[in-house]
Amino acid sequence: MPFLKRIFDFYVFSNIHVALAGFCITKLSLLKFGINSNLVPSFVGLSIIASYNFIRFYEIKKKRLSWFKSWFYRNKLLILSLSIISISVVIYITFFTDFNRNSLIILFPFALMTVFYVVPLFKLKGIEFSFRYFPAIKIFSIAIAWAGISVFFPLYEAEVTINSIVYFEFIQRVLILIAITIPFDIRDVNSDFKSLKTIPQLIGIEKSKIVGTVLLGLFLGFSLLNNDYLISDLRIALITGFFLWFTSDKKSKYYTSFWVESIPIIWLIITILL
C-alpha cells in the first residue's frame, strides 16, 4: 500500500492528473465540432505538466506551498525528467508534425495568463503582484485562461471558423470552469491572503456554493443552443454540483487535487459514451 500511495501521489502532485484533465477538456472541444484529433490535446496536456511543475517550483522557492515542499524535493529528479520529456514532445509536435503553428498566436495570451497567475507581473515597493493577488479576479483569470486554451486554441489550430457558436462554447466553458474552481477557493479560504477577496472570502462558503450552482444553471442554458450535447452537459453539471456542495475547507487535499480535477475526464468519457 505505501508503494501504491507513492505512485498515486506522484500521479497527482507531479501534475499528470491535471494534464490528463487538460487533454480531455481540449479533446472535448474538438469532438463537439466533429474533429477527432489527439495532436493539440496532447500538446496541451504535456504543456501543462511542464508549466505547472515550473509554477510549483517557483512557489516553493518563494516559500509558499510549505506542505508540498518536502514531497517535491524528494521527487525532484523524477519531476524534472518528466518535465523535460514533456517539453521535448511539445517541441516535436510543434516542429515535426502537421501542427498549425499559427495557432500559437491564439495560445500565447492565455498561456501568459497561466504563468502570470503566479509569476509577478510587476513589483511595487518590493511587493510582487501576479493575477492571483489582484482582488476578486483570481478565479476569473483561471477560468478564462483554461477556456481559451481548451476552446479557441484547438479550434483555431483545426482551422475552424471562430464564429458565434465558438464564442458561445467559450462562454459556456468559462461558466463551468468557475464552478469547478470554487471548491479550490473553499479549500484555501483560511490560507489565502484576505486581500485576495476570493468568492468564499467575500460571501462565505455556503453562498459560494449557491453562486456555483447558478453558474451551472447558466452553463445548461447555453447547452440548449446545442441539443446534441444537452444530456452529457446535464450529467456533468450534476456531477460538478455534487462535488461543489460536498466540498468544505476541511476536506483532504485529494478531494480537490484528484476528484474535482477529474471532472473534465469524466465529462469526456460521458460525451464519448453517449
C-alpha positions in Angstrom: 0.0 0.0 0.0 2.7 2.6 0.8 4.2 1.9 -2.7 0.9 2.4 -4.4 0.3 5.6 -2.4 3.7 6.9 -3.6 2.7 6.1 -7.2 -0.7 7.8 -6.7 0.9 10.9 -5.1 3.3 11.2 -7.9 0.5 10.9 -10.5 -1.5 13.7 -8.7 1.2 16.0 -7.4 3.5 15.9 -10.5 0.5 17.3 -12.4 0.0 14.2 -14.6 -3.6 14.2 -13.4 -4.4 17.8 -14.2 -2.6 17.3 -17.6 -5.0 14.5 -18.4 -7.8 16.8 -17.4 -6.4 19.4 -19.8 -6.1 16.8 -22.6 -9.8 15.7 -22.0 -11.3 19.2 -21.9 -9.4 20.2 -25.1 -10.4 16.9 -26.8 -14.0 17.6 -25.9 -14.0 20.9 -27.8 -12.7 19.2 -30.9 -15.3 16.4 -30.7 -18.1 18.9 -30.3 -17.0 20.4 -33.7 -16.7 17.0 -35.4 -12.9 16.8 -35.2 -11.2 13.6 -33.9 -7.6 14.5 -33.3 -5.3 14.0 -30.4 -2.5 16.3 -31.5 -3.5 19.5 -29.8 -4.9 17.8 -26.7 -1.6 16.1 -26.3 0.2 19.4 -26.8 -2.0 21.0 -24.1 -1.6 18.1 -21.7 2.2 17.9 -22.0 2.5 21.7 -21.8 0.5 21.6 -18.5 3.0 19.1 -17.0 6.0 21.4 -17.8 4.4 24.7 -16.9 2.6 23.6 -13.7 5.8 22.0 -12.4 7.6 25.2 -13.1 4.9 27.1 -11.3 5.1 24.7 -8.3 8.9 25.1 -8.2 8.6 28.9 -8.3 6.1 28.9 -5.5 8.3 26.7 -3.3 11.3 29.0 -4.0 9.1 31.8 -2.8 8.4 29.8 0.4 4.8 29.0 -0.5 3.2 25.6 -0.5 5.0 24.5 2.7 3.0 21.3 2.9 4.2 20.4 -0.6 7.9 21.3 -0.3 9.3 18.1 1.2 7.5 15.8 -1.3 8.6 18.0 -4.2 12.3 17.8 -3.2 12.1 14.1 -2.6 10.9 13.6 -6.1 12.6 16.5 -7.9 14.7 14.3 -10.3 11.6 12.4 -11.4 9.6 15.6 -11.8 12.5 17.2 -13.7 12.8 14.2 -16.0 9.0 14.2 -16.6 9.0 17.9 -17.4 12.0 17.6 -19.8 10.3 14.7 -21.7 7.0 16.7 -21.8 8.8 19.8 -23.3 10.6 17.6 -25.8 7.4 16.1 -27.1 5.8 19.5 -27.3 8.7 20.7 -29.4 8.4 17.6 -31.6 4.7 18.2 -32.1 5.3 21.9 -32.9 8.0 21.5 -35.5 7.8 17.9 -36.8 4.1 17.2 -37.3 1.4 18.9 -39.3 0.6 21.1 -36.3 -0.6 24.6 -37.3 2.0 26.9 -35.8 -0.1 30.0 -36.5 -2.4 28.8 -33.7 0.4 29.7 -31.2 -0.7 33.3 -31.6 -4.1 32.3 -30.1 -2.4 30.3 -27.3 0.1 32.9 -26.3 -2.1 35.3 -24.3 -3.9 32.6 -22.4 -0.6 30.8 -21.7 0.7 34.1 -20.3 -2.3 34.3 -18.0 -1.5 30.9 -16.7 2.2 31.8 -16.0 1.4 35.2 -14.5 -1.2 33.7 -12.2 1.9 33.0 -10.0 4.9 34.8 -11.6 4.7 38.5 -10.8 3.6 41.0 -13.4 5.4 43.7 -11.6 6.9 44.8 -8.3 5.7 47.8 -6.3 7.7 48.9 -3.2 9.2 45.4 -3.0 5.8 43.7 -3.2 5.2 41.3 -6.1 1.9 41.4 -8.0 0.5 38.5 -10.0 -3.0 37.7 -11.2 -3.7 35.7 -8.1 -3.1 38.7 -5.9 -5.5 41.1 -7.6 -8.6 41.2 -5.5 -11.6 39.1 -6.8 -10.1 38.3 -10.2 -8.2 35.1 -9.3 -11.0 32.7 -10.2 -11.8 34.5 -13.4 -8.2 34.5 -14.7 -8.0 30.8 -14.2 -11.3 30.1 -15.9 -10.6 32.4 -18.9 -7.1 31.0 -19.4 -8.3 27.4 -19.3 -11.3 28.2 -21.5 -9.2 30.0 -24.1 -6.6 27.2 -24.2 -9.3 24.4 -24.4 -11.6 26.1 -26.9 -10.1 28.9 -29.0 -6.6 27.3 -29.4 -7.6 23.8 -30.6 -10.4 25.1 -32.9 -8.2 27.7 -34.5 -5.5 25.1 -35.0 -8.0 22.9 -36.7 -9.0 25.9 -38.9 -12.5 26.1 -37.6 -14.1 29.5 -38.2 -14.2 31.4 -35.0 -17.9 32.4 -35.1 -20.7 33.0 -32.6 -21.0 29.2 -31.9 -17.4 29.1 -30.8 -17.8 32.2 -28.6 -20.9 30.6 -27.0 -18.8 27.4 -26.4 -16.1 29.6 -24.8 -18.6 31.4 -22.5 -20.1 28.1 -21.5 -16.7 26.7 -20.7 -15.8 29.8 -18.6 -19.1 29.3 -16.6 -18.4 25.6 -15.7 -14.7 26.3 -15.0 -15.6 28.9 -12.5 -17.9 26.4 -10.8 -15.2 23.8 -10.8 -12.7 26.3 -9.3 -14.9 27.4 -6.4 -14.1 24.2 -4.4 -10.4 25.1 -4.6 -11.1 28.6 -3.2 -13.3 27.0 -0.5 -10.4 24.7 0.4 -8.0 27.6 0.6 -10.4 30.0 2.3 -8.4 30.0 5.5 -4.9 30.0 3.9 -5.4 32.6 1.1 -4.4 36.2 1.9 -7.5 38.1 2.9 -6.6 40.7 0.3 -7.4 38.2 -2.5 -11.1 38.6 -1.8 -12.0 35.2 -3.3 -15.6 34.4 -3.6 -15.7 32.3 -0.3 -13.9 35.2 1.5 -16.4 37.7 0.2 -19.7 35.9 0.6 -18.9 32.8 2.6 -18.7 29.1 1.8 -22.5 28.3 1.5 -23.3 31.3 -0.7 -20.3 30.5 -2.9 -21.9 27.1 -3.5 -25.1 28.9 -4.5 -23.2 31.0 -6.9 -21.6 27.9 -8.4 -25.0 26.3 -8.8 -26.3 29.4 -10.6 -23.3 29.3 -12.9 -24.1 25.6 -13.7 -27.6 26.6 -14.5 -26.4 29.3 -16.9 -24.0 26.6 -18.4 -27.0 24.4 -19.1 -28.8 27.4 -20.6 -26.1 27.6 -23.2 -26.3 23.9 -23.7 -29.8 24.4 -25.1 -28.2 26.0 -28.1 -26.7 22.6 -29.0 -29.1 19.9 -28.2 -26.6 17.2 -29.4 -24.7 17.5 -26.1 -27.5 18.5 -23.8 -27.6 15.2 -22.0 -23.9 14.9 -21.4 -23.8 18.6 -20.3 -26.7 18.0 -17.9 -24.9 15.0 -16.4 -21.6 16.8 -15.9 -23.4 19.8 -14.4 -25.0 17.4 -11.8 -21.6 15.8 -11.1 -20.0 19.2 -10.7 -22.8 20.3 -8.5 -22.3 17.2 -6.3 -18.6 17.9 -5.8 -19.4 21.6 -5.2 -21.9 21.0 -2.5 -19.9 18.4 -0.7 -16.7 20.4 -0.6 -15.5 22.2 2.6 -12.4 23.9 4.0 -11.9 20.7 6.0 -11.7 18.3 3.0 -8.5 16.4 2.2 -6.2 17.8 -0.5 -7.0 14.8 -2.6 -10.7 15.9 -2.8 -9.8 18.8 -5.0 -6.5 17.7 -6.4 -7.9 14.4 -7.6 -11.7 14.2 -7.5 -12.6 17.8 -8.6 -9.8 17.8 -11.1 -11.3 14.6 -12.6 -14.4 16.4 -13.8 -13.1 17.1 -17.3 -12.0 13.5 -17.6 -15.5 12.3 -16.6 -17.0 14.8 -19.0 -15.1 13.5 -22.0 -16.0 9.9 -21.0 -19.7 10.7 -20.7 -19.6 12.5 -24.1 -17.9 9.6 -25.9 -20.3 7.0 -24.4 -23.3 9.0 -25.4 
